[in-house]
């Protein structure tokens, strides 16, 4: 038995893993993504940042004529999105370092935030260290690891500010660094946003640690990865 086996044995998890892998493979076969992927990846990155900002209570509206972004949550999400490319190669070897940088980028400018990059609670810090070991060891299939990274950071809220933006960015880094979506073409964040209250309900169940709740969260992340692949196809269709 490997550490991955119990999660893969939970109802619906193995199917969700295969479905999202198949859907993402289709994205990479789209003609617009063969040579023009930098353009579609950039569009996906902005779309993901806007959805992530809204999920954290910010605005998703961008004024193309404005020189700056007024909403601090959206500004932070866009800074994070712009930084993911340089952080992706570091993520699998130094995840704690990357998390500190993600939080600094996401939380700078938020009202009432004075310190960034460090978890205040030693218990949560220990939990982050355990998560970092999972990232470096890659003990789960990529979609499951994406779900665990997302779930741990979102449910534990280690920094006390911008935790949702950090969680979704770390999940995105995991998609890229594991090769599941190496160019960041998909947009699962939009699907999480469209799920409404379900997003919060499922992460609450995940936080309880019971197998059924953990499995439901992993299946949901797989569903959103699959939907995010469909979003990527729509971006590629528009680019083509």
Secondary structure as GFF3:
##gff-version 3
##sequence-region A 1 240
A	DSSP	alpha_helix	5	8	.	.	.	ID=ss1
A	DSSP	alpha_helix	13	29	.	.	.	ID=ss2
A	DSSP	three_ten_helix	31	33	.	.	.	ID=ss3
A	DSSP	alpha_helix	37	55	.	.	.	ID=ss4
A	DSSP	alpha_helix	72	91	.	.	.	ID=ss5
A	DSSP	alpha_helix	95	107	.	.	.	ID=ss6
A	DSSP	alpha_helix	122	137	.	.	.	ID=ss7
A	DSSP	alpha_helix	142	156	.	.	.	ID=ss8
A	DSSP	alpha_helix	163	177	.	.	.	ID=ss9
A	DSSP	alpha_helix	188	194	.	.	.	ID=ss10
A	DSSP	alpha_helix	197	208	.	.	.	ID=ss11
A	DSSP	alpha_helix	211	239	.	.	.	ID=ss12
###
